């Protein structure tokens, strides 16, 4: 009841108020534009400032915002597809690319599909709604003036009690209705400059007050975009003066196992370059953290977003005649599909990372993938999906990474994760990307990968020295052999790319416990091999015939030595128990 009365009073004030036709139109029109805006960006701030600077009625502007928001959410899918068409199919991609890479203008989110796609709908709706409201209010006011001029109506509303009821219902009328109709409103508001200054100051204060919340939301959104699963952040803080961003207790749900975290880190701090923020790029001079864990059980299962899986294109889908010779991962590994899935993800990353290189001005830009854009929109929301229009500067670059106390699981020492030049667009960074795991006790690195995107067609390098890998549940043996226990040391050093693998390796198998006595007798077995083919069609070549023979011979020798020693001890003990031996021992006792 109270809400209804307030609404009636508000409408009455708008009808009897002093806002002219131009003020009503501007308020309704600009309000719709603000309402259609899908992001919190510089574009939204400019729209609000223009509304305050121009002589737009605030009440009708708020009404327009409500209309714009309702339509914006309702038409989100349509505005997304419209924006994709306008950016990529109308010959305007070069213009939007330049805008998205220009300092300050990059903060306007002009690469967001719904931002661009909503423009025609917002303009048409704003003009129609503005004209409709201005015409409707003017018509009602004209009817009210005519009614007031009628003798009987004038007497009815002219007494004190009627004026009191009008004031109670619609508020005080400061200007006569006839004067309002004849009023010519100026285009700019007299106090517009002051209002703009106040809004700028308030916006700055709001940014400072809510910076932590905005940073927390931005980090969460960015990670969800990549993983498609729930991300939890306990705390986040941002200092604009020092450029430091810190987060505590970050947990990323494993989309394939929602009961566990794919990764979680206790604490992480990043030093940002504040000047690069003006072009919506992020340069982190140092990313430091501690207590990094993998595959940790969550307190409650995380949410996994329903995202359609990517289907291989005709170029990527391997044909039977293209498959290379050799055994596959399925012949050796129990969880081959899981490892092949990792290979596919690495392939997609390497392929995308190699699309842009610095200095390649004549290189034709890759055609936008509509299916990938739709998948991303379903993942993060149609109002947030944006075109990747980066051309000359990486969106994100981390100069140095130092994370202590990395836990890989039981049986492995604590590691330190080190990295340099990690970038969202490594080809534009033109420096090799390095990631390395080093035991905190100072021994040799456990693994190190270096990605070379300084120029096209360079091979990347991978090195690994991993000890005591539990192979009982990893190796695929079929029904012929049952491995109850076993360890292996892996040594790998080679090169790879999206199209080629050249990774020689050596496995040292030891501590075997199987249902085969011959294998159990082997002390250790050296197995040289090679991983080749491609990331999409990996092949394994293993050469262990000679090594198996040598291991069997060594085991036989050790067994023979043990048997000879055992027999010698037996004969010695037997000799010591003889009568002659006893007499000899008695003589020795007498001497000493």
N, C-alpha and C positions, 0 to 999 in steps of 0.2 A: 504493500500500500504506500509506504513512504517512498520507495523507489519510483513507483508510478507517478506520484505527485511531483517528485523532483524532475522527472523526465518531462512532464507536462509544463512545469514552470520553466525548464530550460528551453523547450520549444517556443513557449510564449515569449521569452526574452529575445530569442533569435528573430521572431516575427516582428516584435514591437521595438527591437533595438535599433541602433543608429547605423548598422552596416548597410552600405549601398549595394547596388547591383554588381559593381566591379569587385568589391570586397568579398561578396558571397561567392562569385565565380572563382576568383583567385584562391580563396580558402578551400573550396571543394575540389578544385582542379589539382592544386599542389598537395592536398591531403591524400588524394588517390595515388599520386606519384610516389609519395612517401610510403604509403601502405603496400604498394606493389614491390618496393625495394626488398630483395630477399636476404641481404646480408647487412651486418653491422660494419660499415666501411666509411671511407671518406665521402662517397656518393651520398649516403644517408645524411651525414653531417651537413654537406653543402645544400641538400634539399631543405633541411630544417632551417638553415641560415637564410636561404632565399625566401622562405615562407615568412620569416620574421622581418626581413628587410623590406619586402613588398607589403603593401597595405592589404593583406589577406586576413579575413575574419578567422580567428582561432577556433571558434566553435564549429564552423562549417569545415575547417581543416581537420579537426578531430573526427568529425563525421565521415569525411573523405578517407581518412586513414583506416577507419573501421571497414568501409566498403572495399578499399584496396587490399587490405589484409585478407579478407574473406575470399575475394576473387583470386588473389595471388596464391593462396594455398589450394584453392579449388582447381586452378589452371596450371599447377606446377609442372605436370607432365607435358602439357602443351607448350608452355613457355620454354621448357628445357629443349624440346625438339626444334622449336622456332629459333632459339638462340644458336643451336648447333648449325642449323641451316644458314643463318645470317653470318656467322663467323667463318664457316668453312666452305660454303657453296655459293656465295654472292660476290666473290672476288675481293672481300674485305679482310681476309686473314692477315695480310701484310700490315694493314692499318691497326688492327687490334693487337697484333704482335708488337708493333712499335709502342703503342700506348701501354701495354702490359710490362714493357721493359724500360719505361721512362720513370725516373725518380719522381716521387709524389703522385703522379698519375697512376702508378702501379697500385697505390693504396685505394683506388676507386673500384677495384674488383671488376674491371671491364672484360675480364676473361671468363667470368662466371656466366654460364649459358642462360640461366633464368634471368639474370640481370639484363642481358641484351634482349633476350626473347620476350621479356615482359614489356619492353618499351612501346611497341605498337598497341598492345592491349591497354597499357596504362594511359597513353596519350588519348586514345579514342574514348575509353571509359571516363577519363578525367574531364575531357571537353564536354561529353554528353551529360555527365553528372553535374558538372559546374553550371552549364547552361540551364539544365532542368531545375536545379535548386534556385538559381537566380530568377528564372522566369516564374517558378511556382511561388516563391516568397513575394515577388513583386505583384503577382496577380492577387494573392491573398491580401496584401496590404492595400491594393486599389479597392478591393471589395470592402475592406474595413473602413476606408475613407468614405466610400459611397454610403455605407450603412450609417456611419456617424453623422453624415449630412442629413439623413432622414430625420424628420421632426420627432417622431415617436421614439425612434431608437436613441436619438440624442438626449431626450428627456430621461429615458430609462437608464442610460449609462452615465448621465451627467450628475446624478446625486452622489452624495458622499459615500453611502453604503455600497453602491455599485463600483465606484472608483476604488474603494477598499478591497472589494472582492477581486477586481482586476489586478490590483497591486499584489494581493496575496497569491493569486494564481500565476501571474505572468511577470511580476516585478515592476519596478518603476520605469515609466517611459520618460526618458530624458529629452527626446526630441519629438516634435509633433510628427504624426504619420505622413502628412502632406509634405513636410519639409524633408523627410527621409526619402520620399519618392523623387523629389526634385534635386536631391543631393548629387553632386559630382565629386566622387572620391578621388584623391590623388593616387598615383601609382605606387609611390613609396611611403612607408610609414614614417612619421616624424621622429619617433623614438627608435627607429629600426637599427641605427648604428649602435646605440646603447644596448639594445636587446641582443644583437649579434655578439658584442663584446662579452656580455654576461654569459651567453650560452657557451662561448669559447672557453671562458674561465671555468664554468661549471663542468664542461666536457673534460677539460684537463684534470680537474679535481676528481671527477668520476673515474677517469682512466687510472689515476694514481690509487684511488681507493679500491677499485675493482680489478686492478691489473693482475693480481694473483689468480682471481677466478677466471679471467679471460685467458690467461696463459695456460691454466689447467685444462680448460675446455679445448683450446687449440691443440695442445699436445695429445689429448685423448682422441680428438677427431682425426688427427694426422695418423696415429697408430691404428685406429679402427679402419681407416681407409686402406691400410696395407694388409691387415690381418683378417678383417671381417668378424672379429670377436670382441667381447667385452674387455674394456681397459679400465682399471681402477688406479686412482692416484690419491693417496692420503692427503698430501700437502703439496702446494706449488707456490713459489714466490718469485717475483721479478723486480729488479732494481733498474730503473731507467738511467739513473746517473752512472752506475758502474757497469751496466749491461750484463749483469749476472742473472741467470735463471737457475733455480734450484727446484728439485722435486724429491719427495720422500715416499718410499714404499710404492713403487710402480709395479703393477701386476698386469701381465698380458695373458689373457686366456688362450689356451691352445684350442684352435677351432676344430681340430680332429679329436681332441680329448678334453671336453669342457670341464671335467672334474679336476684338471690340473692346469697350472700356468705354463705357458710356453717359455716364458722368461719372467723373472722378477728381480728387482734391484732395490736395495735398501735406501741408497742415497746417491744422487747425481747432481752435479753442478756444471753449468756451461757458461763460458765467457763469450758474450755476443758482441759483434761489431754493431754499434747503434746506428752508424751512418748508413749501413747497408739496409736497414729496416725501411728506409724511405722508398726503396724500390721493391719492397716485399721480398727481399732475399735475406738469407740468414747465414752469416759466417761465424762459426764458432772457433775461437782461437784455441780453447782447451775444454775438452769434455772429460771431467773426472768423476769417479764414483767408487763405490765399495759394496761388497757382499752381493755378487751376482750369482743367481741360481737358475737352474733349468729343471723343468718337469717336476715342479713342486705341487703337491696336492692342495687345492683350494678349500677354504672353509665351506663354501657352497659352490655348486657348478656355475660357471660363467655363461653368459648369453652368447649364442652364435647367431649371427644375422643370416637370413636366408638369401644367399647370393648364388645366382646360376653359375655353374662352373664354365670356364673357358673351353671352347671346343677348338681343336687344332685346325688351322687353315689348310687349304689344299697344298700349299708349298711346304708346310711343316709336317703333314701327315706322312709317315714313311710308307713307301710301297714295298711289296714283297721283293721285287727284283733289285731294289736299292739296298737291301740289308746286306751287311758285310759278313764274311765268314767268321767263325769263332764261337765260343760259348758265351752265353749271356749271363747276367747277374742271377737269373732264375736258376741256373745250374749250380750255383754256389751258395747263395744267400737265402735264408729262410724268410727274410723280410725284404725281398727284392723289390716289390712294388713300392715300398716306402722309400727306398734309396733312389729308385727311378723317378719318383715324384720330386725328390730333392734336386735331381739332375734337371728335370723340366723347369723347375723354378729358377735354377741358376742360368739355364739357357735363356729363359725369358728376360732375366735381368741383363745378361750380357748383350743380348740382341738389342734391347731398348737402350742400354747405356751407350752402345756404339752407333747410335743414329746421328748424333751431333758431335762435331769436332770443331775446335776453335780454328779460325782462319779459312774455313771452307765456305766462302761467300757464294760460290757458284753451285754448291750442292743443293739439290732440290729437296725441299722440306718433305718429310714423310707425311703421307696422306692421313688425315685424322681417321681413327678407327671408331665408327659409330657404335659397333657392338661393345667395344671396350668402354666407351663413354657411358653407354646405358648401364652396363654392369656396375661401373663406379657410382652412377647416380642412384642405383638401387641400394648400394652399400651405404653411402653417406647421406643420401637424400637428394631429390631432384633440384632443390633450391640451392644446394651447395656445390654441385658438380661444376668443374671448371675446365677449360681447355688448357693444355700444356703448351704455352706459347713462348717458352724460354728460348732465347737465341744466342746470347753472348755471355751470360753469367749464369752459373749454376744456381738453382733455387736454394740449395742447402750445401754448405761445405764445412766439414769439421777438420780443422788443421791438425789436431792432435787429440788422441784418446788415451786415457790412463785409468783403468778400472782395476782395483785391488780385490783380493779375496773372491776370485771366481771359482765356484764349486761345480765340478763336472760330475760328481757322484762318488760313491764308495770305491776305494781302491786307487783314487787319483789324488795327487797332492793339490793344494790350493794354487791357483794360477793367477797371473796378472795379464789382463788384456791390454795390448798396446796397439795403436793404430795411427796412421798419418794420411791426410788428404782423402778422407772419405767424403764423397760428393754424390748428390742426386743426379748430376750430369757430368760424370768424370771426363768425358771427351772435351767439355768446355773448360774444365779445370786444368787440363794439359799437364797433369802431374800424376805419377803412379800412386795407386791406392795400396796401402799395406796394412794388414791385420795380422797380429801375432799373439800366440799364447805362450807365456814363459812361466815355468814353475817359480814360485816365490822363494824357493831355496837357492835360486841362482843357477840351476843347471841349464842344459841346452834347451832351446825352444821346443815346445811340444808340437806346434804347428805354425806355419807361416804361409800366407797367401799374398801375392803381389799382382795387382791388376794393372795392366798397361793399356791405357787409353790415350797416350800422348799422340798417337797417330793410328790410322786404320790398319787392320790386319796384323797387329802385334799379338804375340802369344803371351799368356799369363803364366805365372809360375806358382807351384804348390809344393810345399815341403812338410812332411809330418814324421814324427818319431813318437809313437804311442806304445807304451808297454803294458803288459798284463791285461790284454783285452780278453774278456770272458767269451769264449767261442762256443760254449755248450748250446746256447739258444740262437746263435748267429749263423753257424755253418749248416748248410743243407746237405744231409747225408743219405736221405731215403731210408729204406728198410734194411739195407745191408750193414749199416753201422750205427751204433748208438753211442753218442758222446755224452758221458755223464759229467765230466769235468774237463777243463782244458783252458790253457792260456796261450796267447800269441802276442808277439812284439811286432809292430808294423813299422817299416821304414820305407818312406816314399819320397821321391824327388823327381819332378818332371814339369811338363808344360801342358797347357790346355787353352782352348778357345771355345766359342759357341759351336764350331763345326768340327773341331778335331781334339782328340785326347792322345797324349803321349806321356803316360805316367808309369814308369817302371817302379816296381815295388819289391820288397822282400818281407816275407813272413817267417818268423821264428816261432814254431809251435813247441810248447813244452808243458810238462805236468799233465800229460794226457791220461785220462781214465775212461776207457771204453770197454765194449764187450769183445774186443779183439786183443788177445795176449801179445801178438807180435807188435802191434802199435803201442801197447802199454809198455813194452820193453824198450822203446826208443826213448832216449834221454831228451833229445830235442831234434827237430826237423826243420831244416832251412828250405823254404819254398820261394824261389824267385818267380816273378811274373810281371805282367804288364797290363795296364788298363788302356785300351785304345778304342777306335771308332769315334763316336760323337756323344754329346751329352744326351741326345734323344735316343741313340742306338749304341749304348756302351757295350764293349766286348771285353772278355777277360781271357788272357793267355797265361797258362801256368806250366812251368817246366820243372817237375820235381822228380823225374825218374832217376837221374844220377844221384840227386840228393837223398832220395829214399833208399837207394842202394847203399850209399855211404853211411847213412844213419843206421841202417840195418847191420852193416858190418861193424860199425863202432859199438852198437848195442851188443852184438855177438861177442866182440872182444871183451867188453866190460863184463859180460856174463861169464865168459870163459875165465877171465881173471878172478872173478868172484868165486867161481867153483874151485879153481886151483888153490886159491887162498884158503877156502873153507876146508878142502881136503888136507892141505898142509897143516892147518891148525889141528885138525882131527888126529893126524899122525903124530904131531908133536905132543899133544896131550896124552896120547896113548903111550908114547915113549917115556914121558915123564912119570907115568904111573908104573913103569916096570921096576923089577927088583934092583937092577943095576943103577937106575936113576935114583932110587931111594938111597942106596949105599953112597952114591956120589954126593947127594945133598947132605947126608949126615957128616961126611968128611968136611964139606965146606963149612958147616955149622961149627965143627970142632976147631977149624982154623981161625974163624972170626970170633 
